[in-house]
Structure formats: C-alpha cells, structure tokens
Amino acid sequence: MHAMQYEFTLPADYDMGIIRSRVARVGHLLDDWDGLGVKTYVMRERGVNGSPVNQYGPFYLWNTLEGMNSFLWGGAFQGPVDDFGRPAVRQWTGLAFEEGTAAAPAFAVRRRQPVPDGVRLAPFMADAAAETERLATRDGAVLAAAAVDTHAWELVHFSLWEHEAPEAEGDVFEVLHLSAPGRDRLPRGRQW
C-alpha cells in the first residue's frame, strides 16, 4: 500500500460550493481506476470543524505504484494542476490498513506527526499499526490507515468516519466522494 495526498489551500473568502460542484462533476472518474485502493475527495472549510483554512486535499491509498504513476503521469492529474496550480504531492509508504464496520464516510481525519529522533523504529511503527487497528474498531469508523514518509520522517494516520464527531485526533475533512475500486484488495493489518 502507498498513500498520497496533495492540497490546494484556497482564499479565505473562496466559495467552497465550487469544490463541491467540481467533485460532483468529476468524482466518478476514478471509480474504476486500475491500481487504486481508495481515493477520498475531501475538503476543509474555514471555521467548520476547527479548520483555519479553505482547502481541497484528496487523499489516496494505492494498491500499485503503476496505478499511482498512471494517475500522476498519464494525464488525469493534469486537470487539478490546470485548475489550481501544481501542488506538492506527499507520499508515504504504507504501515497498516484496517476496515471498520460503518459503510458510508461523511468525514475524514488526517493526523501528521514527526517520527522523533532517537526513537526505536520497530516499536514506534508497531504502535502506529496498533493505533490503526484501534481506530478501525471505534463506533462509526469506515477504515483507518497509517503510513510513513522516510525522507521527512513523518507518520500520517488517515481514517474515515460516518459521523461528524470522529473519535480520532487531527485535521477534520468533509468527504465529498469516495472512489474505492480496489478497496477490497488493500492488504489488511501490518504491512511488514
């Protein structure tokens, strides 16, 4: 599993209805994308759920690097680049993935944190995998994932929730659409 996210931070007075309309128009385009586990079309709105910004930030869990590369270099990614500019694309190597019991996500929570210098890596990553499992067992959880960027030494936890008050810490996003053509093929549990 490979995680990826890019974000477009928009002006404070930006009409977020434009993002909702955009996703309603194009969200289905990745519903059958080869190599994609899950894409969540997510946004944060300034003043809602504690967000200080208006932001559109799709989050992906890929089953294959070929699927991800086909998205980035095969033309599909050019659409958001043309509309919003070329963003930095964050990528993380998968640590863990777990399914919850809820069906339809309304909210996503993303928590990024540094992997501290001097920490023993094996227990730290095992704890991250255990946190993923714990999140997935909570009421209202749709799924939970953890991944790490070993260049920046950053851990990301990402989870989807059916209700407005998710039981996870981090930035809260509204889920506008979920494309999940390979969700059933994402490997469960620890990735090592």
Secondary structure by P-SEA (a helix, b strand, c coil): cbbbbbbbbbcccccaaaaaaaaaaccccccccccccbbbbccccccccccccbbbbbbbbbccaaaaaaaaccccaaaaaacccccbbbbbccccccccccccccbbbbbbbcccccccaaaaaaaaaaaaaaaaacccccccbbbbccccbbbbbbbbbcccccccccbbbbbcbbbbcccccccccccc
